[in-house]
Amino acid sequence: MSHYNIMKFITVALLFLLIFIEVLSEYFIKISITKDNLNYLYLGVFTYLLVGIIFYFYIKRGESFAVLNTIWQGANVVIIGLLSYFILKENLSYKQIMGMFVTLLGIILVNL
């Protein structure tokens, strides 16, 4: 595996880690409200701190802020929407579903 491929893999892995941790943070905060348990709130706040740290190192690697932010925020919208629907049993309107679809399309276009 070439040095370029290794760096690309690390970049993608950091991005996925960033997205996963942010989704986890938002999930903990939502659970803290529904279960009225501050421990989940503390977990949510702590994991959000990790988001900032990972974001710092990602940008420090010289990655494009515009591309990173588009992928990160777009993926967050879609994953949180799916998590809300399938795990938290929340309803999604037609407009919200179409919005997630358009968001995915935007992520694809930014990466072309």
WOLIN-V359723 format. One record per residue. N is the residue number from 1. RES is the residue in one small letter. OMEGA is omega in whole degrees, -180 to 180 (none if undefined). Layout:
n->(N/N)
res->(RES/RES)
omega->(OMEGA/OMEGA)
//
This chain:
n->(1/2/3/4/5/6/7/8/9/10/11/12/13/14/15/16/17/18/19/20/21/22/23/24/25/26/27/28/29/30/31/32/33/34/35/36/37/38/39/40/41/42/43/44/45/46/47/48/49/50/51/52/53/54/55/56/57/58/59/60/61/62/63/64/65/66/67/68/69/70/71/72/73/74/75/76/77/78/79/80/81/82/83/84/85/86/87/88/89/90/91/92/93/94/95/96/97/98/99/100/101/102/103/104/105/106/107/108/109/110/111/112)
res->(m/s/h/y/n/i/m/k/f/i/t/v/a/l/l/f/l/l/i/f/i/e/v/l/s/e/y/f/i/k/i/s/i/t/k/d/n/l/n/y/l/y/l/g/v/f/t/y/l/l/v/g/i/i/f/y/f/y/i/k/r/g/e/s/f/a/v/l/n/t/i/w/q/g/a/n/v/v/i/i/g/l/l/s/y/f/i/l/k/e/n/l/s/y/k/q/i/m/g/m/f/v/t/l/l/g/i/i/l/v/n/l)
omega->(-177/179/179/-180/177/180/178/178/179/179/180/179/178/180/178/177/179/-180/-179/-178/178/177/178/178/-179/177/179/-180/178/180/180/179/-176/-180/-179/-177/-177/179/177/176/179/177/179/180/180/-179/173/175/178/177/179/-180/179/178/179/-178/178/180/180/179/178/-180/-180/180/-178/-179/179/-176/178/-180/-177/-177/179/179/179/179/-177/-177/178/177/179/178/179/-178/-172/-176/-176/177/176/179/174/178/177/180/179/178/178/177/178/178/179/177/177/178/178/178/179/-178/180/-177/179/none)
//
